Amino acid sequence: MNANVFAGGLNRKSAVLAAVLLVVLIVVSLFLVIKPPAQIPKKPFYVGVEFGFGTQFSQVKATVDEVKNYTNLFVLGALSITFNLTALNESCNYIYAAGLSFIVLFTSYYMYNLNGWSSSYTIFNWTRTAQQIYGDKFLGIYRFDEPGGNQLDKGKSQIINDTSLSFAQVNEGYVGNLSSIVQYYAHLGNVTPEPAVKIFTSDYGLYWYDYQAEYTTVFAELLPNSDNPLTIALDRGAAQSFNRTWGVIVTRNSGLPQPLSETQLLSDLYMSYNAGATYAVIFPFNLTGYSYWTLPPQYFAALQSFWSDLHTNPHLFHSSPAEVAYVAPNDFGFGFRSATDTIWGLFPASSYSYTAKIWNASQNLLSKYGDDLNIIFDNQTVIQPILKEYSKVYYYNQTLT
């Protein structure tokens, strides 16, 4: 055989092989770009709804059936259910069978042992049994709704109301009294040497002092027409300082009876995830024109859209810790809802010389740093170990530059 012919044949075969390999590489590359792995980002994240107003297991079942394919968290927050042992067990069994993690709201321990309720039982015994049956799907107990908000707005459950005390004394009284409640439930009636169950609440102020009272997690309430980035800076700053998890609960205030739009809900969910939350819950509230125990269609649509993106478009999400801290005075129980909000619900903003400066500084720093800002408090025992994690730290008594 002619050598030139043989060499030509080899060259043609090599060219064909190279072309085939090139096509394969291009197809594989395109597949990797167009079709990213369909998996949830690595950080733990729970998103779901709170069942807050219903009275029957059938309503819990209907809600679970609606959301089980695009959520992983269910907050059983209706006392009518938890006061009825049969309905409580049916509900938790059904939530668990649907593959959802869940939190159960309880009120005062003593209320469950009174005659007259559908079923009288001991909630601490129930909790121990629930931990055995449901394992890590049972996340913990929700106890004492909005303790900080009650304090700031003189609610029926205000913890301390003595205006003759100093800020430091109010701080001590609020944290001490609230901690005794939280720890009683965390230790299941003080019978366990270490906390046996996680304790959750939601709030719209005084997050730092809620965490100081040893809540495991505080859900910051995100409200329409409110400064939600400021809310997150306060709740996240507290949680990270005390080495706890944090979350949000998307709701609305009584002055806005209409439901939020799908766009608004999605914006809050994305913001919360990207700010580093571990939990995001949608709360139904009593919405005009809708059944008191369920959610409007656009709420479900927002959750479906968010869940889909979370699993198929992880490039849309990021999560990074705040890089800047603003340090407020240690005992400054300011509501941070406006420049004239109260301090501890007991004192006018004008009673403290730094209030206006602190408010203006928080607004200026949020405008400058956005979700890179945490607001923390000057308890050096708590914050000293974590200050090195911030690239910049500003104190309330310094002039911002």
N, C-alpha and C positions, 0 to 999 in steps of 0.2 A: 504494500500500500504506500502511496505517495505520502511522504512525511508532512508536506504542506497541507494536504487534504486532512490528514489525521489531526494536525494542530488546529486547523480551522474548525473541525468538528468539536474539539474540546472547548475552543473559545465560544462557539455558539451555545454549547451546553452550560458553560459557566455563566454566560450572559443571561440565559433563561432562568437558571437557578437563582442568580442574584436578583432578577426582576421579581420572581415569586417571593423571595424573602422580603424584599422591599414592600411589596403589597401587603404581606402578612403583618409586617411591623406597623404600617400605616393604619390598617384595620384595627389592630390591637390598641394602638395609641388613641384612635378616635373613640373606641369603645370606652377606654378608661376616662377620657375627657367628658364624653356625653353621658355616660352611665356611672356615676360615682356609687360607691358601696351603699346599699340601702340599710343603714344601721344608725341607731341613735348615737349622738356624740358621747364620748367616754364619761363625761362628768355625770354624777347621779342627778336626775331631775324628775320631779313628780309634777304632773299637771292633771287637773281634774275639776270636779265640782263639789259644792257643799249642798247636801240635802238639808235645808234649814227650816222648813215650815210644815211638812206633811205630818200625817197622823197614822198612816197605815202602811203595813209591809207592802201591799200591792203597789203603792206609790213609789216606794224605794225600788222595787223590782222594775217598774216601768222606766225609772230614771237610769238604773244600771243598764238595762237593755239598750237604752238609747246611746249611752256614752262609752260602753265597755270596749268598743273597737277603736276608739281614738283618744283614750285617756288611760292613766295608770294609777289614779288616786281618787278616792271617794271619801269625803268627810261626812260622817253621819252626825248631823248637828241638830236634830229635832228631839227635844226633850220628851215629846209625846211618844216617841219610839223607845227612848232609853228608859222611860218609866214603866214600860211594858216588857217584861223579860222575854215573853214569847216572841213579840215583834222584834226585839233586839236580836235575839238569837237567829231568827229567820232571816233578818236583814244581813247580819254579818256572815252567815253561811252562804247566802246568795252572792254577796259582794266578793267573798273569797273564791267561790266557785267560778266567778267571772274573771278571775285572775288579777283583780285590782288590789292595790294596797289601800289601807283605810285607817282613819282616825275616828274615835268615838268621843262625842261631847257628853260630859257628865256635869251635873250641878252638885249641890252640897251632898256629901256622903250620907248625912242623916235623913235626907228626903226619901231615900230609897228603902228605908226601913220603917216607914210609917204605914199604918193601916189605911186602906182606902185606895191605894194605887192598884192598877191591874195585877201587878206582880211585885211582891216585896222580896228584895234580895240584897245581898251585900256586894257592892260594886268592886271592892278589892278582891274578893274571892273570884268574881266573874273575870276580872282582869288577869289574874294568874291563870285561870283556865283558858282564857282567850289566847294567851301567849303560847300555851302548849298546843292548842288546836290549830291556830292560824300562823304560828311562827313569825317570820319577819314581815309577813303581809300586814300584820297588826302593828301599826307604827307607834301608837300611843294614845294618850288621853288629851282631849281639849278641855281646859278648865279655866273658868273665870274670864268671861268675854270682856275685852277692852278695859283692862284695869287702869291704864294710863289715861284713856279718854274719860273714864268715870271720874278720875281725880281732877283732870283739867276742867271738866264741864260740870262739876258738882253733881254727878249722877247719883242714883240711888245706892250705888255700891262704892261711893267715894271712900278711900281707905283712911285718909287723915284730913281733918278739917280745922285744925287749931291754928289760927292766924297769929297767935302770940309766939310761935316758935320761930327759930332761925331757919334759913334754907337748909343748913346742915342737919338740924333736928328733924325737919320734915323729910329730908332724904332718908335719914336713919329710920324714921317711923314707917314711911312708905315701903321701903325695901324690906324692913324687918317683918312687918305685918303680912305683906304679900308673899314673902319667902316662906313663912310658916304654912301658908295654904299650899303653895307649889310643892314644897318638900313633903308635906303630909301625903299628897297624892303620888308623888314620885316614889316614895318609900312604901306605898300601899298601906297607909295607916301607921307609918313609923315602925313597922315590924321587920323591915329589911335593913341591914347595916349600910348598904349602898343603894343608890337610886335603882329601882327595878323597872321603871317604865318612863318613857319620854313624855314630857308635858308641853302642850302647845297652847297658844292663844293667838288672837289677832288684836291689833291696836292701831290707834291713829295719833299716838304721842307717847313721850316718856319711854321710848324703846330701851334706852340705855339702862334705865332703872328696872325695867321688866327683866332684862337679861341678868342684871345684878341680883335680882330676886330668884335667879336660877331656873327660869324657863329654858327648856331645850331649844325651842324655836318660837319666834314671834313673826306672824304674818302681818306685814305692813299693809294697811288698807289703802289701795289706790282708788282715788275718787275723781270723777270728771271735774274739770275746771279747777283742779288743784295742782300744786307744785309737786308732782310725783317724783321728779329727780331729787328734790330735797328730801322727800320721804324716804327714798331709797338710800340716800347718803347717810341719813340718821340711823335707819334700821341695820343696814349692812355694816356701817361703822361700828355699831354696838356689838353685833354678832361676831364680827371678826376679832374685835378686841377681847371678847370673852371666849373665843374659840368655839363658837356655836354655829349652827346652820340658821339660815333665814329664808323667808319667803314672802310672797305677796298674796293678798286676796283682793280680787277686782270686784268692786261693788259700786254703789252710787249713794249719794246723800238724799235725804228726805225731800230736798227742794227740787229734785230732778226725777219725777215719777216715771218718765219714759225710759225704756231700755237703751243701753249704749248701742252704737252701731258696730257692725262686724269689724270695720276698719279701726275703730277706737280700741276694741278688745284685742285685736291682733297687735296693735302698736304696744299696748301694755304688756302683752305676753312676750313679745320679742325683746322689749326693753328690760324686762325682769330677767329673762334668761341671760342676755348679754351682760347684765350687771352682776351676774354670779349667783342668782337665787337658786335654791335647791327645790323650792316648792312654788307653784302658782295655782291658785284656786279661784274659780268663778262662783260668786255668791248670788243666789237668785233675787233676794229682796222681794218686797211686794211691789210688783210692777203693774201699772195700770193696764188692764185688758188681758192679763195672763193669769192662769191658775197659780195660786199662791205657792205651790210646791214644785213647780217646774221652771224651765227657762224658755225664753223666746227663741224662735228658729235661728236668728242670726248669731245667738250665743253658741249654739251647737255647730253652726257653720264655721265660726271662728276657730273653735277647738279642732274641728276636722282639718281645716287648712293648716293650722299650726302643727298639728300632729304629723301631717303628711310632709311638711317641710322639714320637720325635726328628723324624720327618718330617711328622707330621700334627697334632701338638699342641705347637708350639714355645712356646706360652704357659706350658707346665709347666716350662720351663727358664729359668735366668738364669745369668749369669756375670759376676762383678765381682771386681776385685782386692782383696786383703786391705788393710784400712785401718790396722791396728795391727801394730807389730813389737816383738818381744822380742829383745834382743841379748844372747847368751851370750858367754863369753870365747872368744877366737880359737882357742886350741889345745885346747879342752875337748871331747875326743872321747868324750863321754858317750853311752851307748846309749839313754837316754830311755825304756826299757821299764818301769822301776820306779824307786822312790826309791833302791834299792840296786844298780842296774845298774853295770857296770864302766865305767871310763874307758879307752878304747882297748883294752879287753880285757886290759889289763895291770895296772891299778891299781884298788883298791877305791874305791867312792864316797866313803868316809870319808877318803881321802887328800887331798881338796881341801876347803878350808873353806867354799866357796860351794855345794857340790853340793846340800845339802838346801834351801838358799834358792832355787836355780835350779829344782829340781824342783817345789817348792811354788808358786813364781811361775808356772811354765808351766801348772800345773793350775788355778790361780786365774784366770789370764788366759783360758784356754780356756773356763772356766765363764762368764766375763763376756762374751767377744767371739765365741766359737764360730768359725765359718769366716771371720771377719774377721781372724784372727790369723795372722801368719807368725812363725816362729822363725828368726833369722839369727845370724851370728857376727861378733865384733868385729874384722873385717879391714877397716879403714877404706878401704883402696885399693879394695876391692870394693864396700862398702856406701855410701860417701859419696855417690856420684851418685844413689842411689835412695832415700835416707832422706827426701827431700822429698816422695816419693809417699805417705808414711804420714801420717795425721792425728795419730797418737800413737806415740811410740817410748819403750820402757822398757828400761833397762839392768840387767844382772845385779847391779851393785853399788849400786843405789839401792833405797830402800824404796818398795814399791808403795802407792798410796793409792786 
